[in-house]
Amino acid sequence: MVPKQIKKVIKIFSDFPTVGERTATRFALYLLGLDEKSVKEICDSLVSLKKEIKLCSFCFNPFTPLKDENICLICRDKKREQTLCVVERETDLWRMEETKKYQGLYFILGGEIDFLKENPLGKLRVEELKKRVEGLKPKEIILALNPTRDGILTMDFIAKILKPLACGEQSRTIKITRLGRGLPTGGEIEYADEETIEKALEGRR
Amino acid sequence: MVPKQIKKVIKIFSDFPTVGERTATRFALYLLGLDEKSVKEICDSLVSLKKEIKLCSFCFNPFTPLKDENICLICRDKKREQTLCVVERETDLWRMEETKKYQGLYFILGGEIDFLKENPLGKLRVEELKKRVEGLKPKEIILALNPTRDGILTMDFIAKILKPLACGEQSRTIKITRLGRGLPTGGEIEYADEETIEKALEGRR
């Protein structure tokens, strides 16, 4: 009943994150309702996304190279502090940059450890991170993953792996830190969970 | 911070049904993580979706024409009963066909009336439906929209519009019906709402 071209597009969208078959079907029918020109424009945008965007070899943030640079503007900025902030995703980096509160460099890990998978490290850029730390020798590494269960486990794991590099005899010591925890601004104590209150008490000043 | 190519793709996906900016961003980063060949394949599928699929001029179901037909296989099937089942969406038609319990013809209305909009009829194919009824002169029109508030209002509206056509003096009378309502198979009386129980009582046999 469903034409094979529609089935194929449903299959494609079902592979998108957070999308099930039902939503994928809605997407396919939505595209079918657009005119041919709009679909062509969408495709052009997807192709130029892949063609014109590179991942920075240092931090893995997507950027538009002017010529054939492999390093993004942030990583090339000599005025940046030599600290390395490890985040999970591109959007974490973007959010931190928006706030203009951090002046150092970044590294996008690409996810969290998933202990339920056969290969828990998945596509995490652990080797790339080690190489970057060895090359940069930052004065501080800030582990800025989300303080969720998986995020914390991942930070523990990363900290363990980076320790030998951070304390190597030849190199000066690298400090490994994590973002402070406590009540979020605007948060209400009444609704804060136990651990948040505990951390807020510990971090009081 | 976010490259313009990524921003553009986020904008594109934000226009998809049910997708907000956050999900659109995930989609863009997902595509960025695919290799160039996969993105090319996705684009090819989207283009052939638009190129190879036509909407049937009678029922508006998407189909793959073999040559340059404008009418789908269902509408061309002479063995089909001359009843016209009006559904909201393509997926409703597909579901009904799957069950093999209906042997007549269809018409996809394309939505429900949205009374909160400036143009409540939106893209509903009301004129096309009138034309189809006049041309086909079916012995029965089944209004098979979802029995939600908006669906019921839309069926009331459609019934009112079709009435003059159905009772015209020159033409034989066309019956206008709706799907039976009551408890769904497997449903539990304990959890049924008031109206469902009322309709189930009315429809008892």
Interface residues (C-beta under 8 A of the other chain):
Chain A: M1 V2 P3 K4 Q5 I6 K8 V9 I12 F16 P17 T18 T23 T25 R26 F27 A28 L29 Y30 L31 L32 L34 E36 V39 K40 I42 C43 S45 L46 V47 S48 L49 K50 K51 E52 I53 L55 P62 F63 T64 R89 E90 T91 W94 E97 E98
Chain B: M1 V2 P3 K4 Q5 I6 K8 V9 I12 F16 P17 T18 T23 T25 R26 F27 A28 L29 Y30 L31 L32 L34 E36 V39 K40 I42 C43 S45 L46 V47 S48 L49 K50 K51 E52 I53 L55 P62 F63 T64 R89 E90 T91 W94 E97 E98
